[in-house]
C-alpha cells in the first residue's frame, strides 16, 4: 500500500504563515468591531437621549455636538482597516481592470505595499499630532475632554489599515489566486440580467 506523500517544507511554512496572518487579521477585526460597534451604539443612544430630552424637557444633552463630533472622528478612522479588510475602500481600478494574470497580481501587490507605506507614514504624523495635542493640554470647549483621547483614533486607524494592506500583499505573494484583501478574492459579481432596460 503506497504511503501518502508528506507535505513539502515550503508548503508547510507557507500554510503556517497564512494561519499566523489569519490570526492577526482576526484580532485586528475584533478590535475594529469593538471600536466601531461601541461608537455607533454610543452615538445612536446619545442622539436618542438628546432628542427625547429636548422634546420632553426642553433641554438636550450638554455637549451633544462635541460628543457627536468625537464619535464621528473615532468611527471614521477606526473604519479604515475594516474597509480595507472587506475590500470596500476606494480603488481606482481602471488600469488594473485591463490587466490579467501575473501583471494584474503584481500591480495589486505594488499598490498594496505602496498604500501600506503611506498608511504607516500618515500614522507617524498623526501620532506626532496627538502627542503635540497632549503636550499642550488641549481640551474640548464644553466638556473639557482631553482632545488627544479621541484623536488617538487617527494613528490607530492608519496602523490598522496599513496592517491590512500588508496582509493583502502577503496573501497575494503566497497564493495562486489574486486577492483584493486578505480574505476577499479578486472577482466580480455577475450583474443580474432581468431583461428590462
N, C-alpha and C positions, 0 to 999 in steps of 0.2 A: 504494500500500500504506500503510495507516494506521500511524503511529508509535505505539509503546506510550506510555501516559501516564507521565510522570515522577512519582515519589512526592512528596507534599507535604512541605514543610519540617517541619511539625509531626509527621508520621508518621515521618520520618527521625530527628528529635531524640528522639521517644518510643522508637523501637526502639534508638537509641544508649544512651539512659538505661537501658532494660531490660537491654541487653548489659553495660553497666558494673555495674549492680546484680547481675546474674547472676555476674559475675566476683567481686564482693565476697562473694556467697553461697558460691561455690565455695571461695574462700580461707578463709573462716571455717569452712566444713565440714571442710576439710583439717586446720586447726588442731585442731578439736574431735575429729576422728577420731584424730589422733596422740595427743592427751592421753588420751582415753578408752581407746583400744586399749592404750597403754602402761600405763595404770593397771590395767586388767583383767588383762593378762598378768603384770604385776609382782605383783598380789595373788594370782592363781592360783599362780604359782611360789612365792611366799612361803609360802602355806598348805601346798602340797605338801611343800616342804622342811621346814617346821616339823613336820608330822605324821610324815614319814619319820624325822626326827631324834629325835622323841620315842619312836617305836616301836622304832627300831633301836639308838639310842644312849642313850636315856633323857633326852635333853636337846634341847629345841627351839631355835628361832632367838631369840636375845636381842633384846628389844624388838619382838617379833612383834605384840603388842597395839597398840603405838604406830604401827607401820608400817601395820597394818590400818586403824586409825582415820584416819591421814593419807591413805591411798589412798581411803577412802570419802568423805572431805571433798572431795578432788580430783575424784572421779568424779561426785559429786552436783552440784557447781557447774559443772563442765565440761559436764555433760549438759543444762543448762538450754537453751542455744542449740540443741543438737541436737534436743531435744524440740519446741521451737518450730518449727524448720525442717520437721520431719516432721508438724507439727500433732498431736502426741501429748501436748501439755500439757493440764492440767486446764482445762476450759472449762464455764462454767455457761451452757448454751445453751437453757434452757427458754424464755426470752423471745425470743431471736433466731430460734429454730426456728419461731416463729409468724409471722415476717415473711417477705416475699419481695421480690425485685426491688431497687429503689433503697433503700427503708428498711432492708432487711437488709444491703446492702452498706455503707450509711452507718454503721450500728451496728457492723459489723465494723471499719471504718476507725477509728471513735471508740475502740473497745475496744483496737485495736492501738496507737494513738498514746498512749492513757492508760496502757497497760501498759508501753510503751516508756519513757515518762517515769518510771514507778515503778521500772523496772529500772535506769535511769541514776541515779536518786535513791539506790537501795539500793547501787549500785556506788560512789557517792561516799562513803557512810557506811562501807561495807566497806573501802574504801581508807583512810579515816581510822583504822579499827580496825587494819588491817595496819601502818600507819605507827606507831601507838602501841605495838604489839607489838614492832616493830623497834627503836623508841627505848628501850624498857625492856629489850631484850636477852633476852626470854623464850625459853626452850628447853624441849624435851620432857624429861621426867624421866629416862628410861632411856638414850636415845641422844644427848641433848643436841643435837637437831636444832633450828635456829632456827625457831620456830613461824611467823614471818612468811612463810616459803617455801611451806608447804602452804596457809596461809590466803590467799595471794595468788590462789588459785583462785576465791575468792568474788567479788572485784571483776571479775576477768576473765570469769567465768561470767555475771555480771549484765550486763556490757557486751555480750557476745556475744548474750545473749538480747534485750537492748534493740535491737541492730542487726537481729536477725531480725524483731522486731515492727515496726520502721520499714520494713524491706523489704516486709513484708506490707501495710502501709498504702499504700506507694508502688505496689506491684503492683496493688492494688485501685483506686487512683486513675487508673492508666494503662491498665487493661484493661477490656474489656467484661464478661468473666466475673467471678465472685466467687471469691476465693481465701482459704483458711484460713491459708495461709503463702505465702511467695514462690513455691513450686513446687507446692503442693497445692491443687487446686481444691476449692471448697465443694460437695461432692456426697457423697451417702451410698451405700454399697454396698447392693445389694439383699440382703435377708435370705433365705437359702435356704429354700425350702418343700419339705420332703421328705415332707409329708403325714402325718407322725407327730406327735402332740401328747401 
